[in-house]
Amino acid sequence: MRSYLAEWNEGVRHLPGVGELLPDHLEAMGVRQLFDAAVTSFEAGWCEPHPVVRRAALRELRVDPGSAVLVGDTCRADHEGPTQVRISAFVIDRSAGLPHPKRRASPRSSRLTPPVAS
């Protein structure tokens, strides 16, 4: 277990071609033009929620942390990670309004709920 955790915390290793997956997916969905940048954890060299990942995105976008907002669907990577570097974070509540089991209250974060179908 110690060996596994030590390797995990050293950085991210990926297969060749993985770096193109996110831009390719965005392109296939027809939304690539809506994004100024696509920064991934393996490009930053660390697994989420390591602060290096968010700092790389801030650098790429030339944005101050206080001006940034992150919307995600996991508490650890999409809330704890961004708030470590002072980015406001919003967690999408996929449980239709039920509290996220690991969500911690934070004045800099809010829960987003999907719209109710009429």
LUMKEBA-109420 format. One line per 8 residues: their letters; for each residue x negated, z, y of C-alpha. Coordinates in Angstrom, 1 decimal. Layout:
<nodes>
a = X,Z,Y; ...
</nodes>
This chain:
<nodes>
mrsylaew = 0.0,0.0,0.0; -2.8,0.8,2.4; -4.5,-2.5,1.7; -1.2,-4.4,2.3; -0.5,-2.6,5.6; -4.1,-3.1,6.7; -3.8,-6.9,6.1; -0.4,-7.1,7.6
negvrhlp = -1.6,-5.4,10.8; -4.7,-7.7,11.1; -2.6,-10.6,12.2; -0.4,-13.3,10.9; -1.5,-16.0,8.5; 0.6,-19.1,8.0; 0.8,-22.3,6.1; -0.3,-25.6,7.8
gvgellpd = 2.6,-27.2,9.7; 4.6,-24.0,10.2; 3.9,-24.1,13.9; 6.0,-27.2,14.3; 9.1,-25.7,12.6; 10.6,-24.0,15.7; 10.3,-27.0,18.1; 11.5,-29.3,15.3
hleamgvr = 14.5,-27.1,14.6; 15.3,-27.0,18.3; 15.0,-30.7,18.5; 17.2,-31.2,15.4; 19.9,-29.0,17.0; 19.7,-31.1,20.2; 18.8,-28.1,22.4; 15.0,-28.5,22.8
qlfdaavt = 15.4,-29.6,26.4; 17.0,-26.2,27.2; 13.8,-24.4,26.5; 10.8,-24.2,28.8; 8.6,-22.9,26.0; 8.7,-21.9,22.3; 6.3,-19.1,21.4; 6.0,-17.8,17.9
sfeagwce = 4.5,-14.7,16.5; 2.0,-16.6,14.3; 0.8,-18.5,17.4; 0.2,-15.1,19.0; -1.6,-13.9,15.9; 0.6,-10.8,15.3; 3.9,-9.9,13.6; 6.8,-8.8,15.7
phpvvrra = 7.3,-6.3,17.3; 3.6,-6.2,18.3; 3.4,-6.4,22.2; 0.9,-9.3,22.0; 3.7,-11.6,20.9; 5.8,-10.9,24.0; 2.8,-11.0,26.3; 2.0,-14.5,25.0
alrelrvd = 5.5,-15.6,25.9; 5.2,-14.1,29.4; 1.9,-15.9,29.9; 3.3,-19.2,28.7; 6.3,-19.0,31.0; 4.3,-17.4,33.9; 7.0,-14.7,34.2; 6.6,-11.0,35.1
pgsavlvg = 8.0,-8.6,32.5; 10.6,-7.2,34.9; 12.0,-10.7,35.5; 12.3,-11.5,31.8; 15.3,-11.0,29.5; 15.2,-11.3,25.7; 18.3,-11.8,23.6; 18.0,-11.3,19.8
dtcradhe = 19.7,-10.0,16.7; 17.3,-7.4,15.3; 16.7,-4.0,16.7; 13.0,-3.7,15.8; 11.7,-7.1,16.8; 14.2,-8.0,19.5; 14.7,-4.7,21.2; 11.8,-2.4,20.5
gptqvris = 9.2,-5.2,20.8; 10.3,-6.4,24.3; 10.9,-3.0,25.8; 7.3,-2.0,24.9; 6.2,-4.5,27.6; 9.0,-3.7,30.0; 11.2,-6.8,29.1; 15.0,-6.2,29.3
afvidrsa = 16.4,-6.7,25.8; 19.9,-7.5,24.6; 20.8,-7.2,20.9; 23.6,-9.3,19.6; 25.9,-7.2,17.6; 26.7,-9.3,14.5; 29.0,-6.6,13.1; 31.9,-7.5,15.5
glphpkrr = 31.6,-4.4,17.7; 30.4,-1.8,15.2; 27.3,0.1,16.4; 24.0,-1.3,15.3; 22.7,1.2,12.6; 19.2,1.4,14.2; 20.1,0.8,17.9; 18.8,3.3,20.3
asprssrl = 20.4,3.8,23.7; 18.3,2.5,26.5; 19.1,2.0,30.2; 17.2,-1.4,30.0; 19.2,-2.7,27.0; 22.8,-3.6,26.2; 24.7,-4.8,23.2; 26.2,-8.3,23.3
tppvas = 29.2,-8.9,21.1; 30.4,-12.3,20.0; 33.6,-13.5,21.7; 36.8,-12.8,19.8; 38.5,-16.0,18.6; 41.9,-16.5,20.1
</nodes>
